[in-house]
């Protein structure tokens, strides 16, 4: 029953709500990238830091997420 409510709410969501959900998803990815960068900085062996560029991923996702949320707030407020 609850799955149907979620599916219906996503099916009939406005464009502003969908953009807001994408913005929240991008900010969640940015938080994960920030946590992974902090984890990488704590490593004891500097030659085993990994290959993923967490800082650019954080910056990219945070900027896109903030922009999408700003657009969504404006669209939701307009009705």
Buried (B, 14 or more C-beta within 10 A) or exposed (E): EEEEEEEEEEEEEEEBBBBBBBBBBBBEBBBBBBEBBEEBEEEEEEEEEEEEEBEEBBBBBBEBBBEBBEBBBEBEEEE
